[in-house]
């Protein structure tokens, strides 16, 4: 009786049944006293024997109900304490625990997810900015944008340095190729492509523009007599002289061979003639290597950019240069732009 009272105080729970068995499987304790003295089925005994001193297993009673069983052997008394609980009760208890855990942990999980999202955005932001900069490497201000990217951890700092170095090299290469494409390699002056690329800026906001076309007289004789190296030196010296005696706003161009062109924004025809005559006299007085002296022929015209196409001015200046050469060279010839030529080229542009 004392043992039963003690065990009832320890194992009194409606959710599971507790049995105390002797070594042959006879029930020596159960809260239902009518079951004391009965024996459990042999399958349960076999399973407990296979599992050793303690363990758990699933069993099904004669009515088809499934139970989860756990047992432990008490060596000193040679007893087996067996606990049974229906699978539905265990499942329901687990579900209740999961629901309770979910309810209690949901706010923490949401806050954690929010913090992880913010951290992810913060970590990914410099990578996203570097990727955007890398996709626009040809932008003029991309280098300053890359430098402005915050690189607060090692990987971004390393990637930033690589992209920045590559972008700087790319811009240097682009600048070098652009310079080579737009400048004459011998004189460093603009070539024809460079002239046409920069011509719009010279025509913009200028009421009048003058054109001076220059050609070296008898340059073929210089090459034939002294060699092409001397001819190249003559061209380089003349190019430097033209550049030195021009303004920053003037366009000085080597259009090919021994021919040069100067585009003078804001200079009317009278001042253009003065400039051309001064150039002609200075060149005639200059001392060149080996060949000593050369002369130049010059054609001059001026035009109003809003009324006359640039092509008409260039063609007119070329015609004036041709007349200077035909008149004996070492001369400056001025020619106005014919109205019919201006109208024809203007119509072609509109078409």
C-alpha positions as CSV (number, residue, x, y, z in Angstrom):
1,X,0.0,0.0,0.0
2,X,2.8,2.4,0.9
3,X,4.4,1.6,-2.5
4,X,1.2,2.2,-4.4
5,X,0.6,5.5,-2.6
6,X,4.1,6.7,-3.5
7,X,3.9,5.7,-7.1
8,X,0.4,7.2,-7.5
9,X,1.9,10.5,-6.2
10,X,4.7,10.2,-8.9
11,X,2.9,8.9,-11.9
12,X,-0.7,10.2,-11.6
13,X,-1.2,11.8,-15.0
14,X,-4.2,11.2,-17.3
15,X,-2.0,11.6,-20.4
16,X,0.0,8.5,-20.0
17,X,-0.1,5.1,-18.3
18,X,2.8,3.9,-16.1
19,X,3.4,0.3,-15.3
20,X,5.8,-1.4,-12.9
21,X,6.6,-4.9,-14.0
22,X,8.6,-7.7,-12.5
23,X,11.1,-9.5,-14.5
24,X,8.6,-11.9,-16.1
25,X,6.3,-9.1,-17.3
26,X,3.7,-9.3,-14.5
27,X,2.2,-5.9,-13.6
28,X,2.9,-5.1,-10.0
29,X,1.8,-1.5,-10.2
30,X,-0.8,0.4,-12.2
31,X,-3.1,3.2,-11.2
32,X,-6.0,0.8,-12.2
33,X,-5.7,-1.8,-9.5
34,X,-7.7,-4.3,-11.5
35,X,-4.7,-4.6,-13.9
36,X,-2.3,-5.6,-11.1
37,X,-1.3,-9.2,-11.5
38,X,-1.9,-9.3,-15.3
39,X,0.9,-9.8,-17.7
40,X,1.8,-7.6,-20.7
41,X,2.0,-9.2,-24.1
42,X,5.1,-11.1,-25.2
43,X,5.9,-8.8,-28.1
44,X,6.4,-5.9,-25.8
45,X,8.7,-8.0,-23.5
46,X,10.7,-9.1,-26.6
47,X,11.2,-5.5,-27.7
48,X,12.3,-4.4,-24.3
49,X,14.7,-7.4,-24.1
50,X,16.2,-6.5,-27.4
51,X,16.7,-2.8,-26.4
52,X,18.5,-3.7,-23.1
53,X,18.3,-1.6,-19.9
54,X,16.3,1.2,-21.4
55,X,14.7,2.4,-24.6
56,X,11.6,3.3,-26.5
57,X,9.4,1.6,-29.1
58,X,6.0,1.8,-30.8
59,X,3.3,-0.8,-30.1
60,X,-0.3,-1.4,-31.2
61,X,-2.9,-2.8,-28.9
62,X,-5.7,-5.2,-29.7
63,X,-8.0,-2.4,-30.7
64,X,-5.6,-0.9,-33.2
65,X,-4.5,2.1,-31.1
66,X,-0.9,3.1,-31.5
67,X,1.2,3.9,-28.5
68,X,4.6,5.2,-27.9
69,X,6.4,3.3,-25.1
70,X,9.4,4.0,-23.0
71,X,11.0,1.8,-20.4
72,X,13.8,1.6,-17.9
73,X,15.0,-1.4,-15.8
74,X,15.6,-0.9,-12.1
75,X,18.4,-3.4,-11.5
76,X,18.3,-3.4,-7.7
77,X,14.6,-4.4,-7.5
78,X,14.7,-6.2,-10.9
79,X,11.7,-4.2,-12.0
80,X,10.8,-2.6,-15.3
81,X,9.1,0.8,-15.4
82,X,7.1,1.1,-18.6
83,X,5.3,4.3,-19.7
84,X,2.7,4.3,-22.5
85,X,1.3,7.3,-24.3
86,X,-1.0,7.4,-27.3
87,X,0.6,8.7,-30.5
88,X,-2.2,11.3,-31.0
89,X,-1.5,12.8,-27.6
90,X,2.2,13.1,-28.3
91,X,1.6,14.6,-31.7
92,X,-0.9,17.1,-30.3
93,X,1.6,18.0,-27.5
94,X,4.3,18.6,-30.1
95,X,2.0,20.7,-32.2
96,X,1.1,22.8,-29.2
97,X,4.8,23.2,-28.4
98,X,5.6,24.2,-31.9
99,X,2.7,26.7,-32.0
100,X,3.8,28.2,-28.7
101,X,7.4,28.4,-29.8
102,X,6.3,30.0,-33.1
103,X,4.2,32.6,-31.4
104,X,6.9,33.5,-28.9
105,X,9.7,33.5,-31.5
106,X,7.9,35.2,-34.4
107,X,8.7,38.8,-33.2
108,X,12.3,37.9,-32.7
109,X,12.4,36.2,-36.1
110,X,10.8,39.2,-37.8
111,X,13.3,41.6,-36.1
112,X,16.2,39.3,-37.0
113,X,15.0,39.1,-40.6
114,X,14.6,42.9,-40.8
115,X,18.1,43.4,-39.4
116,X,19.6,40.8,-41.8
117,X,17.8,42.5,-44.7
118,X,19.2,45.9,-43.7
119,X,22.7,44.4,-43.3
120,X,22.4,42.7,-46.7
121,X,21.4,46.0,-48.4
122,X,24.2,47.8,-46.6
123,X,26.8,45.2,-47.6
124,X,25.5,45.0,-51.2
125,X,25.2,48.7,-51.8
126,X,28.9,49.4,-52.6
127,X,29.0,46.3,-54.8
128,X,25.9,47.5,-56.7
129,X,27.5,50.9,-57.1
130,X,30.7,49.4,-58.4
131,X,28.8,47.2,-60.8
132,X,26.9,50.2,-62.1
133,X,30.2,52.2,-62.5
134,X,31.8,49.2,-64.3
135,X,28.9,49.1,-66.8
136,X,29.5,52.8,-67.6
137,X,33.3,52.9,-67.9
138,X,33.2,55.3,-70.9
139,X,31.4,58.1,-68.9
140,X,33.7,61.0,-68.3
141,X,33.0,61.3,-64.6
142,X,33.0,57.5,-63.8
143,X,36.4,57.7,-62.1
144,X,35.1,60.2,-59.5
145,X,32.0,58.1,-59.0
146,X,34.2,55.0,-58.3
147,X,36.3,56.9,-55.8
148,X,33.2,58.1,-54.0
149,X,32.0,54.5,-53.4
150,X,32.3,53.7,-49.6
151,X,34.5,50.6,-49.3
152,X,34.1,49.7,-45.6
153,X,35.2,46.1,-45.9
154,X,38.2,44.4,-47.4
155,X,36.5,42.7,-50.4
156,X,34.9,45.9,-51.6
157,X,38.1,47.9,-51.1
158,X,40.1,45.4,-53.2
159,X,37.4,45.3,-55.9
160,X,37.2,49.1,-55.9
161,X,41.0,49.4,-56.5
162,X,40.9,46.9,-59.3
163,X,38.0,48.6,-61.1
164,X,39.4,52.0,-60.5
165,X,42.8,51.0,-61.9
166,X,41.2,49.3,-64.9
167,X,39.0,52.4,-65.6
168,X,41.9,54.8,-65.4
169,X,43.9,52.7,-67.8
170,X,40.9,52.4,-70.1
171,X,40.4,56.2,-70.1
172,X,44.1,56.8,-70.8
173,X,43.9,54.4,-73.7
174,X,40.7,56.0,-75.0
175,X,42.2,59.4,-74.6
176,X,45.4,58.3,-76.5
177,X,43.3,56.7,-79.3
178,X,41.1,59.8,-79.5
179,X,44.2,62.0,-79.7
180,X,45.7,59.8,-82.4
181,X,42.5,59.8,-84.3
182,X,42.1,63.6,-84.2
183,X,45.6,64.9,-84.4
184,X,48.4,64.8,-87.0
185,X,51.2,62.7,-85.7
186,X,54.0,64.8,-87.3
187,X,52.9,68.2,-86.1
188,X,50.6,67.5,-83.2
189,X,48.0,69.8,-84.9
190,X,44.4,68.7,-85.6
191,X,43.9,66.6,-88.7
192,X,40.8,66.8,-90.9
193,X,38.8,64.6,-88.5
194,X,39.8,66.7,-85.5
195,X,38.8,69.8,-87.4
196,X,35.3,68.6,-88.2
197,X,34.9,67.3,-84.6
198,X,35.8,70.8,-83.2
199,X,34.4,73.0,-85.9
200,X,30.9,73.4,-84.3
201,X,32.4,74.9,-81.1
202,X,34.3,77.5,-83.2
203,X,31.1,78.4,-85.2
204,X,28.9,78.7,-82.1
205,X,28.0,82.2,-80.9
206,X,30.4,83.8,-83.4
207,X,29.0,86.4,-85.9
208,X,31.9,86.1,-88.2
209,X,34.6,83.5,-88.9
210,X,37.6,83.7,-91.1
211,X,39.4,80.9,-92.9
212,X,43.1,80.9,-93.9
213,X,44.4,78.1,-96.1
214,X,48.2,77.7,-96.3
215,X,50.4,75.7,-98.7
216,X,54.2,75.4,-98.8
217,X,55.5,76.6,-102.2
218,X,57.6,74.0,-104.2
219,X,57.5,71.6,-101.3
220,X,58.1,68.7,-103.8
221,X,61.5,70.2,-104.6
222,X,62.4,70.3,-100.9
223,X,61.7,66.5,-100.6
224,X,63.4,65.7,-103.9
225,X,66.5,67.8,-103.2
226,X,67.0,67.4,-99.4
227,X,65.1,64.2,-98.6
228,X,61.8,63.5,-96.8
229,X,63.4,63.9,-93.4
230,X,64.2,67.5,-94.1
231,X,60.7,67.9,-95.5
232,X,59.2,66.6,-92.3
233,X,61.3,69.0,-90.3
234,X,60.0,71.9,-92.4
235,X,56.4,70.8,-91.9
236,X,57.0,70.5,-88.1
237,X,58.6,73.9,-87.8
238,X,55.8,75.5,-89.8
239,X,53.2,73.8,-87.7
240,X,54.8,75.0,-84.5
241,X,55.0,78.6,-85.9
242,X,51.3,78.5,-86.8
243,X,50.3,77.2,-83.4
244,X,52.5,79.7,-81.6
245,X,51.0,82.6,-83.5
246,X,47.4,81.6,-83.0
247,X,44.9,82.1,-80.2
248,X,43.5,79.3,-77.9
249,X,40.1,79.7,-79.7
250,X,41.6,79.3,-83.2
251,X,41.6,75.9,-84.9
252,X,45.0,75.1,-86.5
253,X,44.9,72.0,-88.7
254,X,47.2,70.1,-91.1
255,X,44.8,69.0,-93.7
256,X,47.3,66.9,-95.6
257,X,50.8,66.9,-97.1
258,X,52.2,70.4,-97.0
259,X,48.8,72.1,-96.6
260,X,47.5,73.8,-93.4
261,X,44.2,75.5,-92.4
262,X,43.4,78.1,-89.8
263,X,39.9,78.8,-88.6
264,X,39.7,82.1,-86.8
265,X,36.4,82.7,-84.9
266,X,35.4,86.4,-84.4
267,X,38.0,87.6,-86.9
268,X,36.6,89.6,-89.9
269,X,38.1,89.6,-93.4
270,X,40.3,92.7,-92.9
271,X,42.0,91.4,-89.8
272,X,42.3,88.0,-91.4
273,X,44.3,89.5,-94.3
274,X,46.6,91.3,-91.9
275,X,47.2,88.0,-90.0
276,X,47.8,86.1,-93.3
277,X,50.3,88.7,-94.6
278,X,52.2,88.6,-91.3
279,X,52.4,84.8,-91.5
280,X,53.6,85.0,-95.1
281,X,56.4,87.5,-94.3
282,X,57.5,85.7,-91.1
283,X,57.8,82.3,-92.9
284,X,59.8,83.9,-95.7
285,X,62.2,85.3,-93.2
286,X,62.5,82.1,-91.1
287,X,65.6,79.9,-91.3
288,X,64.8,76.2,-91.8
289,X,67.3,73.4,-91.5
290,X,69.4,72.6,-94.6
291,X,67.0,74.1,-97.1
292,X,67.2,77.5,-95.3
293,X,64.2,79.3,-96.7
294,X,60.7,78.5,-98.0
295,X,57.7,80.5,-98.9
296,X,54.0,79.9,-98.5
297,X,50.9,80.8,-100.5
298,X,47.7,81.7,-98.6
299,X,44.0,81.8,-99.5
300,X,41.7,83.9,-97.2
301,X,37.9,84.2,-96.9
302,X,35.4,84.9,-94.1
303,X,31.8,84.0,-93.6
304,X,28.8,84.4,-91.3
305,X,28.1,80.9,-89.8
306,X,24.4,81.6,-89.5
307,X,24.0,82.4,-93.2
308,X,26.8,80.5,-95.0
309,X,27.7,76.8,-94.7
310,X,31.3,76.1,-93.6
311,X,31.8,73.9,-96.7
312,X,31.3,77.0,-98.9
313,X,33.9,78.9,-96.9
314,X,36.5,76.0,-97.1
315,X,35.9,75.6,-100.8
316,X,36.3,79.4,-101.4
317,X,39.5,79.5,-99.4
318,X,40.9,76.6,-101.4
319,X,40.1,78.5,-104.6
320,X,41.8,81.6,-103.3
321,X,44.9,79.5,-102.5
322,X,44.9,78.0,-106.0
323,X,44.8,81.6,-107.4
324,X,47.7,82.6,-105.2
325,X,49.8,79.7,-106.6
326,X,48.8,80.5,-110.1
327,X,49.7,84.1,-109.6
328,X,53.4,83.2,-108.8
329,X,53.2,81.9,-105.2
330,X,54.4,83.6,-102.0
331,X,51.1,85.6,-102.1
332,X,48.0,86.2,-100.1
333,X,44.7,86.1,-102.1
334,X,41.4,87.1,-100.6
335,X,38.1,85.8,-102.1
336,X,34.5,86.4,-101.2
337,X,32.2,83.5,-101.1
338,X,30.0,83.4,-104.2
339,X,26.3,83.6,-103.4
340,X,25.4,80.8,-105.8
341,X,27.9,78.4,-104.1
342,X,26.6,79.3,-100.7
343,X,23.0,78.8,-101.8
344,X,23.8,75.4,-103.5
345,X,25.7,74.0,-100.4
346,X,23.0,75.4,-98.1
347,X,20.3,73.6,-100.1
348,X,22.3,70.4,-100.1
349,X,22.6,70.5,-96.4
350,X,18.8,71.1,-96.0
351,X,18.0,68.2,-98.3
